[in-house]
């Protein structure tokens, strides 16, 4: 009977050790999970800020493109007007020296 009791005590001790090891492993995993969640929250916030910055840059790019198109249209108009003006050489008049 003593050997059965001793065996039972050894089994209980082994199970207790296994349970403590599993509890310690679970604690490590839970700590890693909490760290990962905190990192994910930080990364999510960073991504949201960068998305806002990207949207602002896209707005600026759109405005700049519109300004460029307007400037190019104005330049085309001026070139057209200049091409329609008679040049002094074509009128038989020499250009005035400056």
C-alpha positions as CSV (number, residue, x, y, z in Angstrom):
1,X,0.0,0.0,0.0
2,X,2.9,2.3,0.7
3,X,4.2,1.9,-2.8
4,X,0.8,2.7,-4.2
5,X,0.7,5.8,-2.0
6,X,4.2,6.8,-3.1
7,X,3.2,6.3,-6.7
8,X,0.1,8.4,-6.3
9,X,2.2,11.1,-4.6
10,X,4.7,11.0,-7.4
11,X,1.9,11.2,-10.0
12,X,0.3,14.2,-8.1
13,X,3.8,15.9,-7.9
14,X,4.3,15.3,-11.6
15,X,0.9,16.7,-12.5
16,X,1.4,19.7,-10.2
17,X,4.8,20.4,-11.9
18,X,3.2,20.0,-15.3
19,X,0.3,22.3,-14.3
20,X,2.8,24.9,-13.0
21,X,4.8,24.7,-16.2
22,X,1.7,25.1,-18.3
23,X,0.6,28.0,-16.2
24,X,4.0,29.7,-16.6
25,X,3.9,29.1,-20.4
26,X,0.3,30.5,-20.5
27,X,1.5,33.6,-18.6
28,X,4.3,34.1,-21.1
29,X,1.9,33.7,-24.0
30,X,-0.6,36.1,-22.5
31,X,2.2,38.6,-22.0
32,X,3.3,38.3,-25.6
33,X,-0.3,38.6,-26.8
34,X,-0.7,41.8,-24.8
35,X,2.6,43.2,-26.2
36,X,1.4,42.2,-29.7
37,X,-1.9,43.9,-29.2
38,X,-0.2,47.1,-28.0
39,X,2.1,47.0,-31.0
40,X,-0.8,46.5,-33.3
41,X,-2.7,49.4,-31.8
42,X,0.4,51.6,-32.3
43,X,0.8,50.4,-35.8
44,X,-2.8,51.0,-36.6
45,X,-2.6,54.5,-35.2
46,X,0.6,55.2,-37.3
47,X,-1.1,53.8,-40.4
48,X,-4.2,56.0,-39.8
49,X,-1.9,59.1,-39.5
50,X,0.0,58.2,-42.6
51,X,-3.3,57.7,-44.5
52,X,-4.3,61.2,-43.5
53,X,-1.0,62.5,-44.6
54,X,-1.3,60.7,-47.9
55,X,-4.8,62.1,-48.5
56,X,-3.5,65.6,-47.8
57,X,-0.6,65.0,-50.2
58,X,-3.0,63.7,-52.8
59,X,-5.1,66.9,-52.4
60,X,-2.1,69.0,-52.8
61,X,-1.0,67.0,-55.9
62,X,-4.5,67.5,-57.4
63,X,-4.4,71.2,-56.8
64,X,-0.9,71.5,-58.2
65,X,-2.0,69.6,-61.3
66,X,-4.9,72.0,-61.7
67,X,-2.6,75.0,-61.3
68,X,-0.2,73.5,-63.9
69,X,-3.0,72.8,-66.3
70,X,-4.2,76.4,-65.9
71,X,-0.7,77.7,-66.4
72,X,-0.2,75.6,-69.5
73,X,-3.5,76.7,-71.0
74,X,-2.5,80.3,-70.3
75,X,0.9,79.8,-72.0
76,X,-0.8,78.2,-75.0
77,X,-3.1,81.2,-75.2
78,X,-0.2,83.6,-75.1
79,X,1.7,81.6,-77.7
80,X,-1.4,81.6,-79.9
81,X,-1.7,85.4,-79.5
82,X,1.9,85.9,-80.3
83,X,1.8,83.7,-83.4
84,X,-1.2,85.7,-84.7
85,X,0.6,89.1,-84.3
86,X,2.5,90.2,-87.4
87,X,6.2,90.4,-87.0
88,X,8.0,93.6,-88.1
89,X,10.1,91.7,-90.7
90,X,6.9,90.5,-92.4
91,X,5.6,94.1,-92.5
92,X,8.7,95.3,-94.1
93,X,9.7,97.3,-91.0
94,X,13.1,96.7,-89.4
95,X,12.9,96.0,-85.7
96,X,14.0,98.9,-83.5
97,X,17.4,98.4,-81.9
98,X,17.3,98.3,-78.1
